[in-house]
Amino acid sequence: MFDVTVAPAQKALDAEPAREPRAYEALVREIGEDGASEVRDVFWSETCARLELFRTLSLAQHAGKIAREAHSLKSAAGTFGYVRLAVLALTLEKAAEMLDDVEFRDLLDRMDAAYAAARAQEPQA
C-alpha cells in the first residue's frame, strides 16, 4: 500500500536538494541574523527530539499524536528549507492512520536520513 503510493514521489523527492539555502537567507532578512540563528538552533533541538519521539510511540496507539507531531515538523522544516524532510513529514501526517509498522519505521528512517542530509548541507558557523 504505502510503497505503491510513495515510490514515484520518492524518486522526485530524491532529486531535490535536502536543503534549500535561500530559505534561511529569507528568514535572516525577516528577523535578522541573530534571531534566525536562535530559531534555527531551537528547530534543530526540537527536530532531534521529535524524531526520537516518533521512535518511542506505538503507531497503533498514538497515530493521532504522530500525525500532529508530523504536522509541526512539516511546518518547521519548510520554514528552514528542509525540503525532503518537510515532504516526508507531510507523508507521515497524512498516512499515519494507514501505515503498518514496517512502513512507519521505513518512513522514520527516511526522515532521519533527510534531516542528516540537510544538516550536512548547513554552512559551518
C-alpha positions as CSV (number, residue, x, y, z in Angstrom):
1,M,0.0,0.0,0.0
2,F,2.5,2.7,1.1
3,D,5.3,1.7,-1.2
4,V,3.0,1.9,-4.2
5,T,1.7,5.4,-3.5
6,V,5.0,6.9,-2.4
7,A,7.6,5.2,-4.7
8,P,7.1,7.5,-7.7
9,A,7.1,10.6,-5.5
10,Q,10.2,9.3,-3.7
11,K,12.3,9.4,-6.9
12,A,11.3,13.0,-7.5
13,L,12.0,13.8,-3.8
14,D,15.5,12.3,-4.0
15,A,16.3,14.6,-7.0
16,E,15.6,17.6,-4.8
17,P,18.3,19.2,-2.6
18,A,17.9,18.2,1.0
19,R,18.1,21.8,2.0
20,E,17.1,25.0,0.1
21,P,19.7,27.6,1.2
22,R,17.6,30.6,0.2
23,A,15.0,29.7,2.9
24,Y,17.4,30.6,5.7
25,E,18.5,33.8,3.9
26,A,14.9,34.9,3.7
27,L,14.4,34.3,7.4
28,V,17.5,36.3,8.1
29,R,16.1,39.2,6.0
30,E,12.8,39.0,8.1
31,I,14.2,38.7,11.6
32,G,17.9,39.3,11.4
33,E,20.9,37.0,11.7
34,D,20.8,36.6,15.5
35,G,17.1,35.9,15.6
36,A,17.3,33.4,12.7
37,S,20.3,31.7,14.3
38,E,18.4,31.3,17.6
39,V,15.3,30.0,15.9
40,R,17.3,27.6,13.8
41,D,19.1,26.3,17.0
42,V,15.7,25.6,18.6
43,F,14.5,23.9,15.4
44,W,17.5,21.6,15.4
45,S,16.9,20.7,19.0
46,E,13.2,20.2,18.7
47,T,13.6,18.2,15.5
48,C,16.1,15.8,17.1
49,A,13.7,15.3,20.0
50,R,10.7,14.9,17.7
51,L,12.5,12.3,15.5
52,E,13.4,10.4,18.7
53,L,9.9,10.7,20.0
54,F,8.5,9.1,16.8
55,R,10.6,6.0,17.6
56,T,9.1,5.6,21.1
57,L,5.5,5.9,20.1
58,S,3.3,2.9,19.0
59,L,1.6,3.7,15.7
60,A,-1.4,1.7,16.7
61,Q,-1.9,3.6,20.0
62,H,-0.6,7.1,19.0
63,A,-1.4,7.7,15.3
64,G,-3.2,11.0,16.2
65,K,-0.2,12.3,18.2
66,I,2.2,11.1,15.5
67,A,0.2,13.0,12.8
68,R,0.1,16.2,14.9
69,E,3.9,16.0,15.6
70,A,4.5,15.3,11.9
71,H,2.4,18.4,11.0
72,S,4.5,20.6,13.3
73,L,7.7,19.1,11.9
74,K,6.5,19.7,8.3
75,S,5.8,23.3,9.0
76,A,9.1,23.9,10.8
77,A,11.2,22.0,8.2
78,G,9.5,24.1,5.4
79,T,10.5,27.3,7.2
80,F,14.1,26.4,7.1
81,G,14.0,24.9,3.6
82,Y,14.4,21.3,4.6
83,V,12.5,20.2,1.5
84,R,12.9,16.4,1.8
85,L,12.1,16.4,5.5
86,A,9.1,18.5,5.0
87,V,7.7,16.3,2.3
88,L,8.3,13.1,4.4
89,A,6.7,14.7,7.4
90,L,3.7,15.6,5.3
91,T,3.5,12.0,4.2
92,L,3.6,10.8,7.8
93,E,1.0,13.4,8.8
94,K,-1.4,12.3,6.0
95,A,-0.8,8.5,6.2
96,A,-0.3,7.8,10.0
97,E,-3.6,6.1,10.3
98,M,-3.0,3.8,7.3
99,L,0.7,2.8,7.7
100,D,1.7,-0.6,9.1
101,D,4.7,-0.8,11.5
102,V,7.2,-1.7,8.7
103,E,6.1,1.3,6.6
104,F,6.2,3.6,9.6
105,R,9.8,2.5,10.5
106,D,10.9,2.9,6.9
107,L,9.4,6.4,6.8
108,L,11.2,7.3,10.0
109,D,14.5,6.0,8.6
110,R,14.0,8.2,5.5
111,M,13.1,11.2,7.7
112,D,16.3,10.7,9.8
113,A,18.3,10.5,6.6
114,A,16.7,13.6,5.1
115,Y,17.4,15.5,8.3
116,A,21.0,14.4,8.4
117,A,21.5,15.3,4.7
118,A,20.0,18.8,5.3
119,R,22.2,19.3,8.4
120,A,25.2,18.3,6.4
121,Q,24.4,21.0,3.8
122,E,24.3,23.7,6.5
123,P,27.1,26.2,6.3
124,Q,29.6,25.8,9.1
125,A,29.3,28.7,11.6
